[in-house]
Amino acid sequence: MYNCYLPLRLASPLVLSTMSRTFFIIMIILSNGCSQANRQVGHAETDQEENSARAYFAKMEADALREPYRGVFSGNDSLEGLFPIKATNVSTAPVVEAAVRFLEVLNADQLSKTVFAVTDQEWRKWSNVDNGIYDRQGVSLKEMTVAQKKIAFELMQASLSAKGLALSKDIMKTDQTLKELNNGSDAFDEELYFFTVMGTPSSTEPWGWQLDGHHLVINYFVLGDQVVMSPVFMGAEPVITTSGKYEGNTLFQDEQNLGLALMRSLSDEQQSAATITRTKIKNSNKAGANKDNLHLDYQGIRATELSENQRAELLGLINQYISNVREGHRQVKMDEVILHIDNTWFSWVGETTEDAVFYYRIHSPVVLIEFDHQRVVGVPNADDGRPSKNHIHTVVRTPNGNDYGKDLLKQHLESHHH
């Protein structure tokens, strides 16, 4: 069994690009708990490593999918009717039209692997890991013509805010940087991001789309004029690119700095209440891939214990994540968040110095947000056995059963007797 605190020895530069993906496997295993892994990677050949890794992740996904979807729940939640079907008065017509155009430009082979039923488990088949160790469904940007890529990005543009679209593109750029840093490894590429569509784009019937790739996963459910954009996984390594095609590309500085500023605005007593532990020596994310049925109780400090200014900072931090969706639906979601602000909790792992690495979580009945500094995996010769500011994971989920719009979909199907 792996030791969570065991430093990994780096291979020589000549074989590092091969071994870095092995390190990636180990990091993911560690971040999901050492009890899941009772295997040794060792110094096998690359293809053996990849096959073993694929088998590991395939089994983890299969095990998760055998459990009917329930959602992320807290033992303290006893709320019903959190997500009613209702009019938001924010048109989804631009999203529907963009999705119709996207499907129209795909050829028959592309369509056959891209379109699924709205109830299909494809919603739950996603992972943040690289393409060498996880096989994705759908059609990738790399497989598309120039015209198809343009329309795929138009679907994202119609669905996301300008900020959300720019962030998504910047995340894709980090994968190109990893390709450069790892001797052109096929596991990394700025176009290895896969689109699937669930259901038929409609102004009345439920449907949605998914983007799945390394460090970038967006699930986007639509019912009438309602939108649920979760789970969303966004991450980056390197966070700051210092060489190559995208030198200067920089991500997640606001999420990082606003989170630290909020924590540092707390009094000593408040910080003590918010802190789970001051020790940050491993990956801390809880709600990543294959965690659709996570039980996660509230921890930290409750918003009712914050001052008016601190609550405003907390809402600003939440908005930093929610504002990746198109503006009208951002406001709809923030109104929902504000409605439950008194039952919103902020928790922290790590120190609070300017150079500290840390994890924070924001958790309420209607939103779960995680930010985590992770150990370096893809950048050669950079792993020192500790979390780094140059590898960040973030997760946004909708607790209490409405990830992927599942609660809305259930209500719709029950009322329409499908």
VMD Tcl script that draws the C-alpha trace (Angstrom):
set ca {
  {0.00 0.00 0.00}
  {1.26 3.46 -0.80}
  {2.43 5.68 2.02}
  {0.71 9.06 1.66}
  {3.78 10.84 2.95}
  {6.44 8.91 1.04}
  {8.47 11.22 -1.23}
  {8.78 10.03 -4.81}
  {12.23 9.71 -6.34}
  {12.60 11.50 -9.65}
  {13.93 9.59 -12.63}
  {16.81 10.83 -14.72}
  {16.03 13.57 -17.27}
  {16.33 11.04 -20.12}
  {13.40 8.99 -18.88}
  {11.48 11.66 -17.00}
  {8.91 12.26 -19.72}
  {8.04 8.57 -19.55}
  {7.99 8.40 -15.78}
  {6.12 11.67 -15.21}
  {2.85 10.00 -16.16}
  {3.59 7.28 -13.61}
  {4.00 10.01 -11.01}
  {0.67 11.43 -12.18}
  {-0.98 8.05 -11.56}
  {0.47 7.88 -8.07}
  {-0.60 11.43 -7.26}
  {-4.19 10.75 -8.26}
  {-4.21 7.57 -6.22}
  {-2.87 9.43 -3.21}
  {-5.38 12.23 -3.60}
  {-8.20 9.68 -3.55}
  {-6.91 7.93 -0.48}
  {-4.12 5.38 0.01}
  {-6.63 2.66 0.85}
  {-7.69 2.56 -2.81}
  {-4.30 1.46 -4.04}
  {-2.55 -1.76 -3.24}
  {-0.33 -1.93 -6.25}
  {3.20 -1.08 -7.30}
  {4.04 0.92 -10.39}
  {7.79 0.26 -10.28}
  {9.86 0.69 -13.41}
  {7.69 -1.08 -16.00}
  {7.70 -0.08 -19.63}
  {5.53 2.86 -20.65}
  {2.84 0.78 -22.34}
  {2.56 -1.47 -19.29}
  {2.26 1.58 -17.05}
  {-0.47 3.02 -19.25}
  {-2.40 -0.23 -19.42}
  {-2.20 -0.64 -15.65}
  {-3.28 2.95 -15.12}
  {-6.15 2.63 -17.58}
  {-7.32 -0.49 -15.79}
  {-7.13 1.29 -12.44}
  {-9.14 4.30 -13.54}
  {-11.61 2.18 -15.50}
  {-12.27 0.07 -12.41}
  {-12.64 3.14 -10.20}
  {-15.18 4.59 -12.62}
  {-17.05 1.29 -13.02}
  {-17.27 0.90 -9.25}
  {-18.68 4.43 -8.94}
  {-21.22 3.90 -11.73}
  {-22.55 0.74 -10.12}
  {-23.99 3.00 -7.41}
  {-27.16 4.81 -8.51}
  {-26.64 8.57 -8.50}
  {-27.48 10.21 -5.18}
  {-25.34 13.33 -5.06}
  {-23.13 15.11 -2.57}
  {-24.86 15.16 0.81}
  {-24.17 16.39 4.31}
  {-25.59 14.67 7.39}
  {-26.83 18.09 8.46}
  {-29.02 18.57 5.39}
  {-32.74 17.92 5.81}
  {-33.97 20.32 3.14}
  {-36.45 19.50 0.38}
  {-37.49 21.44 -2.66}
  {-34.12 23.15 -3.05}
  {-34.23 23.05 -6.84}
  {-37.77 23.61 -8.16}
  {-38.55 23.74 -11.85}
  {-39.30 27.39 -12.44}
  {-38.90 30.20 -14.94}
  {-35.70 32.23 -14.61}
  {-36.59 34.69 -17.39}
  {-33.06 34.23 -18.75}
  {-33.29 32.87 -22.27}
  {-31.27 29.77 -23.18}
  {-32.04 30.24 -26.89}
  {-28.42 31.19 -27.76}
  {-27.18 27.97 -26.13}
  {-29.77 25.82 -27.88}
  {-29.02 27.41 -31.25}
  {-25.25 26.98 -30.80}
  {-25.70 23.31 -29.86}
  {-27.91 22.67 -32.90}
  {-25.26 24.24 -35.16}
  {-22.55 22.13 -33.52}
  {-24.41 18.89 -34.15}
  {-25.22 19.92 -37.72}
  {-21.55 20.23 -38.70}
  {-20.50 16.82 -37.34}
  {-20.28 13.90 -39.74}
  {-22.10 10.62 -39.15}
  {-19.15 8.94 -37.43}
  {-18.61 11.91 -35.13}
  {-22.30 12.08 -34.28}
  {-22.41 8.38 -33.44}
  {-19.86 8.82 -30.66}
  {-20.97 12.28 -29.52}
  {-24.76 12.06 -28.94}
  {-26.23 10.26 -25.93}
  {-29.62 10.08 -24.24}
  {-30.21 12.75 -21.61}
  {-30.43 9.96 -19.00}
  {-27.18 8.29 -20.10}
  {-24.40 7.61 -17.61}
  {-22.06 9.53 -19.91}
  {-22.79 12.52 -17.67}
  {-20.86 10.80 -14.89}
  {-18.00 9.57 -17.10}
  {-15.38 12.26 -16.74}
  {-11.96 12.67 -15.20}
  {-9.38 15.41 -14.85}
  {-6.41 13.11 -15.59}
  {-4.44 13.10 -18.83}
  {-5.49 11.22 -21.95}
  {-2.78 8.59 -21.67}
  {-4.48 6.98 -18.70}
  {-8.17 7.78 -19.23}
  {-10.20 7.08 -22.37}
  {-12.84 9.70 -23.12}
  {-16.02 9.53 -25.18}
  {-17.17 12.05 -27.74}
  {-15.33 14.01 -30.40}
  {-12.19 15.98 -29.57}
  {-11.13 19.34 -30.94}
  {-8.15 17.53 -32.46}
  {-10.49 15.41 -34.62}
  {-12.46 18.41 -35.89}
  {-12.01 20.49 -39.00}
  {-11.23 24.18 -38.63}
  {-14.90 25.02 -39.24}
  {-16.08 22.45 -36.67}
  {-13.67 23.79 -34.04}
  {-15.00 27.30 -34.58}
  {-18.57 26.16 -33.97}
  {-17.53 24.06 -30.94}
  {-16.04 27.17 -29.38}
  {-19.21 29.08 -30.30}
  {-21.16 26.57 -28.17}
  {-18.82 27.31 -25.27}
  {-19.08 31.04 -25.92}
  {-22.89 30.92 -25.86}
  {-22.88 28.91 -22.63}
  {-20.12 30.58 -20.64}
  {-19.21 34.10 -19.68}
  {-16.29 35.81 -21.43}
  {-14.27 35.07 -18.30}
  {-15.29 31.42 -18.28}
  {-14.43 30.98 -21.96}
  {-11.05 32.66 -21.55}
  {-10.23 30.53 -18.51}
  {-11.19 27.35 -20.37}
  {-8.93 28.26 -23.29}
  {-6.07 29.13 -20.93}
  {-6.42 25.72 -19.24}
  {-6.15 24.07 -22.66}
  {-2.95 26.03 -23.24}
  {-1.38 24.53 -20.11}
  {-1.74 21.09 -21.66}
  {0.24 22.26 -24.67}
  {2.92 23.50 -22.26}
  {3.02 20.08 -20.59}
  {3.43 18.53 -24.04}
  {6.44 20.75 -24.65}
  {7.93 20.01 -21.24}
  {7.49 16.25 -21.71}
  {9.22 15.80 -25.06}
  {6.04 15.96 -27.14}
  {4.17 13.30 -25.15}
  {0.90 12.23 -26.81}
  {-0.79 12.36 -23.39}
  {-0.92 16.16 -23.54}
  {-2.31 18.47 -26.22}
  {-4.31 21.71 -26.25}
  {-6.89 20.04 -28.52}
  {-7.46 16.81 -26.59}
  {-10.74 18.07 -25.15}
  {-13.84 16.01 -25.94}
  {-17.45 17.13 -26.48}
  {-20.56 15.06 -25.89}
  {-24.22 16.09 -26.10}
  {-26.90 14.46 -23.98}
  {-30.44 14.66 -25.31}
  {-31.63 16.88 -28.15}
  {-31.06 20.65 -27.86}
  {-34.49 22.05 -27.06}
  {-36.23 25.06 -25.55}
  {-38.60 22.82 -23.58}
  {-37.08 19.35 -23.12}
  {-34.06 18.55 -20.92}
  {-30.65 18.23 -22.61}
  {-27.07 19.25 -22.05}
  {-23.46 19.04 -23.11}
  {-20.17 18.03 -21.55}
  {-16.57 19.02 -22.18}
  {-14.07 16.49 -20.81}
  {-10.29 16.76 -20.79}
  {-7.17 17.11 -18.67}
  {-7.79 19.76 -16.00}
  {-11.01 20.91 -17.67}
  {-14.44 19.31 -17.23}
  {-17.71 21.20 -17.74}
  {-21.15 19.61 -17.32}
  {-23.89 21.91 -18.64}
  {-27.54 20.88 -18.18}
  {-30.44 22.84 -19.67}
  {-34.17 22.61 -18.94}
  {-36.25 25.40 -20.42}
  {-34.55 28.58 -19.26}
  {-32.85 26.89 -16.30}
  {-29.16 25.95 -16.36}
  {-27.10 23.80 -14.01}
  {-23.37 24.03 -14.66}
  {-21.86 21.38 -12.39}
  {-19.78 19.42 -11.74}
  {-17.08 21.73 -13.04}
  {-13.45 20.73 -12.63}
  {-10.86 23.35 -13.56}
  {-7.17 23.06 -12.84}
  {-3.76 23.92 -14.19}
  {-0.16 22.79 -14.20}
  {1.88 24.84 -14.66}
  {-0.20 27.64 -13.20}
  {2.37 30.14 -14.47}
  {3.99 29.24 -17.80}
  {7.59 30.43 -18.11}
  {8.55 29.07 -21.53}
  {7.29 27.89 -24.89}
  {4.33 28.73 -27.08}
  {2.22 30.13 -24.25}
  {4.87 31.77 -22.08}
  {3.18 34.12 -19.62}
  {-0.07 32.13 -19.44}
  {-1.26 32.53 -15.84}
  {-4.31 31.01 -14.12}
  {-6.25 30.98 -10.84}
  {-4.49 33.91 -9.21}
  {-7.79 35.56 -8.19}
  {-9.18 32.31 -6.78}
  {-5.95 31.84 -4.86}
  {-5.46 35.39 -3.63}
  {-9.10 36.14 -2.78}
  {-9.29 32.93 -0.77}
  {-6.15 33.82 1.18}
  {-7.37 37.39 1.70}
  {-10.66 36.12 3.15}
  {-8.87 33.79 5.54}
  {-6.46 36.54 6.61}
  {-9.37 38.92 7.23}
  {-10.61 36.61 9.99}
  {-9.70 37.18 13.62}
  {-7.51 34.63 15.39}
  {-10.61 33.09 16.92}
  {-12.39 32.95 13.56}
  {-9.33 31.47 11.86}
  {-9.16 28.77 14.52}
  {-12.81 27.88 13.85}
  {-12.25 27.81 10.08}
  {-9.10 25.70 10.18}
  {-9.35 21.94 9.73}
  {-5.57 21.64 10.07}
  {-2.58 23.92 9.63}
  {-0.64 21.05 8.06}
  {-0.83 20.92 4.27}
  {1.37 18.05 3.09}
  {-0.86 16.25 0.59}
  {-3.64 16.78 -1.94}
  {-6.89 17.69 -0.19}
  {-9.70 17.73 -2.80}
  {-12.75 15.67 -1.80}
  {-15.26 16.06 -4.64}
  {-13.42 15.19 -7.83}
  {-14.12 12.48 -10.39}
  {-16.11 9.41 -9.27}
  {-17.28 11.25 -6.15}
  {-20.89 11.80 -7.21}
  {-22.23 10.14 -4.05}
  {-19.93 11.83 -1.58}
  {-20.95 12.27 2.05}
  {-19.31 15.50 3.22}
  {-20.33 17.23 6.42}
  {-19.94 20.95 6.93}
  {-16.67 22.05 8.49}
  {-15.06 25.33 9.45}
  {-16.74 28.59 10.28}
  {-20.36 29.37 9.48}
  {-21.18 32.59 7.63}
  {-23.37 33.70 10.52}
  {-20.11 34.09 12.51}
  {-18.65 36.49 9.95}
  {-18.87 40.27 9.92}
  {-20.80 42.06 7.21}
  {-17.57 42.82 5.33}
  {-16.36 39.25 5.67}
  {-19.66 37.89 4.35}
  {-19.30 40.24 1.37}
  {-15.80 38.86 0.77}
  {-17.14 35.32 0.98}
  {-19.84 36.09 -1.59}
  {-17.22 37.72 -3.81}
  {-15.12 34.58 -3.63}
  {-18.11 32.37 -4.49}
  {-18.92 34.67 -7.41}
  {-15.39 34.17 -8.74}
  {-16.37 30.57 -9.53}
  {-20.03 31.05 -10.42}
  {-19.19 33.85 -12.87}
  {-17.78 31.34 -15.34}
  {-21.36 30.74 -16.53}
  {-23.15 33.25 -18.78}
  {-24.21 36.42 -16.97}
  {-27.95 35.92 -16.57}
  {-27.56 32.47 -15.12}
  {-24.70 33.66 -12.95}
  {-27.14 36.00 -11.23}
  {-29.75 33.23 -10.90}
  {-27.20 31.01 -9.16}
  {-25.88 33.80 -6.94}
  {-29.44 34.59 -5.83}
  {-29.73 30.93 -4.85}
  {-26.40 31.11 -2.98}
  {-27.44 34.27 -1.12}
  {-30.72 32.64 -0.08}
  {-28.66 30.03 1.81}
  {-25.81 32.25 2.97}
  {-26.62 31.72 6.66}
  {-25.98 28.00 6.19}
  {-22.74 28.48 4.25}
  {-19.44 27.24 5.71}
  {-15.82 28.17 4.98}
  {-13.00 25.80 5.91}
  {-9.22 25.90 5.50}
  {-6.18 23.62 5.40}
  {-2.70 25.10 5.61}
  {-0.95 28.22 6.83}
  {-1.85 31.81 5.97}
  {1.49 33.38 5.12}
  {1.93 35.07 1.75}
  {3.83 32.09 0.34}
  {1.68 29.39 1.99}
  {0.15 26.48 0.11}
  {-3.41 25.72 1.15}
  {-6.83 24.24 0.49}
  {-10.18 25.88 1.14}
  {-13.77 24.75 0.83}
  {-17.04 26.66 0.63}
  {-20.06 24.48 1.36}
  {-23.78 25.22 1.55}
  {-26.95 23.32 0.64}
  {-26.72 24.63 -2.92}
  {-23.01 24.98 -3.72}
  {-19.75 23.20 -2.97}
  {-16.48 24.86 -4.02}
  {-12.98 23.51 -3.50}
  {-9.57 25.07 -4.17}
  {-6.43 22.99 -3.68}
  {-2.69 23.41 -4.16}
  {-1.48 20.02 -5.40}
  {1.85 18.25 -5.69}
  {3.67 18.82 -8.96}
  {3.09 15.97 -11.40}
  {3.61 16.96 -15.03}
  {6.45 19.49 -14.86}
  {9.74 17.55 -14.98}
  {12.23 17.86 -12.10}
  {9.84 20.02 -10.04}
  {8.28 17.61 -7.55}
  {9.75 18.07 -4.07}
  {7.16 15.92 -2.33}
  {5.01 18.86 -1.22}
  {1.99 20.73 -2.63}
  {2.89 23.63 -4.89}
  {1.33 26.88 -6.05}
  {2.19 25.76 -9.57}
  {-0.42 22.98 -9.61}
  {-4.00 23.92 -8.70}
  {-7.28 21.99 -8.75}
  {-10.72 23.56 -8.32}
  {-14.13 21.89 -8.15}
  {-17.66 23.30 -8.20}
  {-20.61 21.02 -7.42}
  {-24.30 21.35 -6.66}
  {-25.00 19.35 -3.46}
  {-28.22 17.63 -2.49}
  {-28.74 15.80 -5.74}
  {-28.62 18.42 -8.49}
  {-25.23 17.88 -10.11}
  {-25.81 17.34 -13.84}
  {-29.28 18.84 -13.23}
  {-30.31 15.43 -11.90}
  {-32.97 16.76 -9.52}
  {-34.53 18.93 -12.23}
  {-34.41 16.03 -14.68}
  {-36.08 13.70 -12.20}
  {-38.89 16.18 -11.57}
  {-39.38 16.71 -15.29}
  {-39.54 13.00 -16.10}
  {-41.97 12.35 -13.23}
  {-44.29 15.14 -14.28}
  {-44.21 14.25 -17.97}
  {-44.44 10.47 -17.48}
  {-41.58 9.65 -19.83}
}
mol new
graphics top color blue
foreach p $ca { graphics top sphere $p radius 0.5 }
foreach p [lrange $ca 0 end-1] q [lrange $ca 1 end] { graphics top cylinder $p $q radius 0.2 }
display resetview
